[in-house]
């Protein structure tokens, strides 16, 4: 934008002294459009961290012991299932998330997947 540095009158004309300024903290158009998608992506990242923490709790210990006996890595499987579902929730173009119905559907999909795995 332009920043006014001063004004003066010369021969009946108003002279405005300006300088060009750049707001480096302002978001780009792409960032503004992507805000809601980023919100969904951040929520999905948080859900993956929560599941990793939950897998170390006693409530998963019995299930993991049974799975280990069957030579099945339950923790890795649970992480991968959640990662796959959540990646689908954030795979749409940014404009998709600016539609409230679509945004809500993606968030519900993510919450349902997390709830199915962690109860």
C-alpha positions as CSV (number, residue, x, y, z in Angstrom):
1,X,0.0,0.0,0.0
2,X,0.9,3.6,0.1
3,X,1.8,5.4,3.3
4,X,1.3,9.2,3.4
5,X,4.5,11.0,4.5
6,X,3.3,14.5,4.3
7,X,1.2,17.1,2.3
8,X,1.9,20.6,1.0
9,X,0.3,23.1,-1.4
10,X,2.3,24.2,-4.5
11,X,0.8,26.6,-7.0
12,X,-2.8,25.8,-6.0
13,X,-2.2,22.0,-6.0
14,X,-2.1,19.7,-3.1
15,X,1.0,17.5,-3.2
16,X,0.9,14.3,-1.2
17,X,4.2,12.7,-0.4
18,X,3.9,9.0,-0.1
19,X,6.0,5.9,0.1
20,X,5.3,2.4,-0.8
21,X,4.9,0.0,2.1
22,X,4.5,-3.7,2.3
23,X,2.6,-5.5,5.1
24,X,4.6,-8.7,5.5
25,X,2.3,-9.9,8.3
26,X,-0.9,-9.8,6.1
27,X,-2.1,-13.1,4.8
28,X,-2.1,-13.9,1.1
29,X,-5.4,-14.5,-0.6
30,X,-4.5,-18.2,-0.7
31,X,-3.9,-18.3,3.0
32,X,-7.2,-16.6,3.7
33,X,-9.0,-19.1,1.5
34,X,-7.1,-22.0,3.2
35,X,-7.8,-20.9,6.8
36,X,-10.6,-23.4,7.4
37,X,-8.8,-26.2,5.7
38,X,-5.8,-25.5,8.0
39,X,-8.1,-25.6,11.0
40,X,-9.3,-29.1,9.9
41,X,-5.7,-30.2,9.3
42,X,-4.6,-29.0,12.7
43,X,-7.5,-30.8,14.3
44,X,-6.5,-34.0,12.5
45,X,-2.9,-33.7,13.6
46,X,-4.1,-33.2,17.2
47,X,-6.2,-36.4,16.9
48,X,-3.2,-38.4,15.8
49,X,-1.2,-37.2,18.7
50,X,-4.1,-38.0,21.1
51,X,-4.3,-41.5,19.7
52,X,-0.6,-42.1,20.2
53,X,-0.9,-41.0,23.8
54,X,-4.0,-43.2,24.3
55,X,-2.2,-46.2,22.9
56,X,0.2,-46.0,25.9
57,X,-2.6,-46.1,28.5
58,X,-3.6,-49.2,30.5
59,X,-6.9,-49.5,28.7
60,X,-5.0,-50.5,25.5
61,X,-2.6,-52.8,27.3
62,X,-4.8,-55.8,27.3
63,X,-5.7,-55.4,23.7
64,X,-2.1,-55.0,22.7
65,X,-1.1,-58.1,24.7
66,X,-3.7,-60.1,22.8
67,X,-2.6,-58.7,19.5
68,X,1.0,-59.3,20.3
69,X,0.3,-62.9,21.0
70,X,-1.2,-63.1,17.5
71,X,1.9,-61.3,16.1
72,X,-0.2,-58.3,15.1
73,X,1.0,-54.8,15.8
74,X,-2.3,-53.2,17.0
75,X,-0.8,-49.8,17.7
76,X,0.6,-49.4,14.2
77,X,-2.6,-50.6,12.7
78,X,-4.7,-48.1,14.7
79,X,-2.4,-45.3,13.8
80,X,-2.5,-46.2,10.1
81,X,-6.3,-46.5,10.0
82,X,-6.7,-43.1,11.7
83,X,-4.0,-41.5,9.4
84,X,-5.8,-42.9,6.3
85,X,-9.2,-41.6,7.3
86,X,-7.9,-38.2,8.4
87,X,-5.9,-37.8,5.2
88,X,-9.2,-38.2,3.3
89,X,-10.8,-35.5,5.5
90,X,-8.1,-32.9,4.5
91,X,-7.7,-33.9,0.8
92,X,-10.2,-31.5,-0.6
93,X,-9.3,-28.2,-2.2
94,X,-9.3,-25.2,0.2
95,X,-12.5,-23.8,-1.2
96,X,-14.3,-27.0,-0.1
97,X,-13.9,-26.1,3.5
98,X,-15.4,-22.6,3.0
99,X,-18.8,-24.3,2.5
100,X,-20.0,-24.7,6.1
101,X,-21.9,-28.0,5.3
102,X,-18.8,-29.5,3.8
103,X,-16.5,-28.3,6.6
104,X,-18.9,-29.8,9.2
105,X,-19.0,-33.1,7.3
106,X,-15.2,-33.4,7.2
107,X,-14.9,-32.6,10.9
108,X,-17.6,-35.1,11.7
109,X,-15.8,-37.8,9.6
110,X,-12.6,-37.1,11.5
111,X,-14.3,-37.2,15.0
112,X,-16.1,-40.4,14.1
113,X,-12.9,-42.1,13.0
114,X,-11.1,-41.1,16.2
115,X,-14.0,-42.1,18.4
116,X,-14.2,-45.5,16.6
117,X,-10.6,-46.2,17.5
118,X,-10.5,-44.8,21.0
119,X,-14.0,-45.5,22.2
